[in-house]
Amino acid sequence: MSLAGVVTRRFPFGLRWLGAALWRLEHAFERARAAGRVEDDARIRIFLVMLFFGLGFGALAMGATQAALFSGSGGGGGPGWMPPQARADIVDREGRLLAADLLHYGLYVDPAEVWDRDATRQALARALPDVAAERLDRALTSDRRTFLVGGMTPIQKAAIHQLGLPGVTFEPEQKRVYPLNHTASHLIGFADTGGEGLAGAELALNDDIRSLARGSGEMALSIDLRIQGALEDELRKAVQAYGPKGAVGVVAHVHTGEILGLASYPDFDPNVASTASANERLNRAASSVFEMGSTFKAFTVAIGLDTGVATMASTFDAREPYKLGYRTIHDYHASRKVLNLVEVFQHSSNIGTAKLAVGVGPERLSRYFTALGLTTAADVELKESASPLTPKVWNEDAVASTSFGHGMNVSPLALTRAMLPLLNGGKLVPLTIRKQAPGYRPEAKRVLSETTSAQMLQIMRANVTGGSGGKADAPGLSVGGKTGTGEKYDPEIRRYNGKRQVSSFAAVFPSDGPLENDRYFVLILLDEPHGTPETFGYSTGGWVAAPATGQVITRIAPFLGVSRHIGPLANQPRLASAPSAPAILGEAR
């Protein structure tokens, strides 16, 4: 049986056609030789060669077209390419880009394919001046294909590709980029080349960011870039003016717990995080703990009011230093008179605050501090959130010290969270770096009464209008707040050093209006600032942190929709409903 017969009977149509064609060519050669027509035999052979070349080039063209159009589906780096380490874009609450994956390339060298090693070495050395000569030599003399450099932009890749160097090839790779460089670097954080978050939101929300990438979604953070920019700018000005070793700024919504701005100085560029020092990468808002000083007096006064130990009219004798056990407590701003509770707050009296705390007692004070979240790490998604340093024994000495912010170290974010119940009607809400839906109110435990919260808003406003917080005032915005100056313990002299201070201002605005109204908390903290001639040498919170706080509030109020009120202000917050009972913590009264 002939070849054509076998093909016809056993194989599909395509193969049968090809077999028949080959059979006809075979017999065409035989007929040409039999007839002595050698030229026909040559023509047929030439035709056959051209046919096979044509089919081969056609197959190559089809393959190239398919690769160009459909490479994304095969993971070759085309427009639809999605590597396993892909991460979703990170944006601020208004959709402004904070972080994104961009297509980059890795350069590889295969010595077996290199034609001229010296010429290739010289060309790559000129094109890649940052690559060490030793590394380039190792790649060119290796016995296998070697990775040389990664993170090349399409423009950089094209420039080297145009050199036409045999053995030099490229592979697509994703690179995480942060287009705003230093802006919000500690909050955004950074990820490694394998697509895993290592710090900030990149670490805290890692799984969600990875998951959103597969669905072409984006991760919206709680911050507003306009607020972030104003906060960083004013913090930078304060750093330049007073030269602290570190600084922190926080803006938060008192009802939702959303962090609208977070700054830590010094900062870093997450695009080159590996080149930043540990000090620059340290998120001081979350990871550092400080003795906060007199900002803690806000908690002590609130607890005194909430337990019924004191009222706004209660008086405290601050004419002489207060002796408690082995220690004697003095006032930094000695007024030497009998002060009511509001004046204790306005004058930041250590004596009056300590006497109030002793009246509250160790058991109740420690329970309230725990209820306010001061004895645990701040409840926020950031993994860097540090645990506080608290007294081992809650006795009268610990009560007196912690009442005015000594003997207890907390992070700025922990302080922020604990302040919110004083300002939002008494509820302890978790902090969050995620954008929340309009009208969002988290489930929260009540830790203070509405009456106490309303009174604290009045007292904090009074401190700005007639007390130590005057330099934080922003006309028409009803700013309230509390100064804080904590002396740092110096192990070299084994006591607190008055020249090393943590100076801060904790503010709220607007302090007037119903408790359920939108309201915002602002914290500025400077670690070991230095006084200037303009501050008469003082480096306390009222002199160095309060002015920056007022400037931040002035700049961010329009972004938050807070209008200025010209003329008399309604300084007393109005209760949204009947006051809750003050006995919030059971037997705490």
Secondary structure, 3 states (H helix, E strand, C coil): CCHHHHHHHHCCHHHHHHHHHHHHHHHHHHHHHHHCCHHHHHHHHHHHHHHHHHHHHHHHHHHHHHHHHHHHHHCCCCCCCCCCCCCCEEECCCCCEEEEEEEEEEEEECHHHCCCHHHHHHHHHHHCCCCCHHHHHHHHHCCCCEEEEEEECHHHHHHHHCCCCCCEEEEEEEEEECCCCCCCHHHHCEECCCCCEEEHHHHHCHHHHHHHHHCCCEEEECCCHHHHHHHHHHHHHHHHHHCCCEEEEEEEECCCCEEEEEEEECCCCHHHHHHCCHHHHCCCCCCCCEECHHHHHHHHHHHHHHHCCCCCCCEEECCCCEEECCEEECCCCCCCCEEEHHHHHHCCCHHHHHHHHHHHCHHHHHHHHHHCCCCCCCCCCCCCCCCCECCCCCCHHHHHHHHCCCCCEECHHHHHHHHHHHHHCCEECCCECECCCCCCCCCCEECCCHHHHHHHHHHHHHHHHHCCCHHHCCCCCCCEEEEEEEEEEECCCCEEEEEEEEEEEEEEECCCCCCCCCCEEEEEEEECCCCCHHHCCCCCHHHHCHHHHHHHHHHHHHHHCCCCCCCCCCCCCCCCCCCCCCCCCHHHC
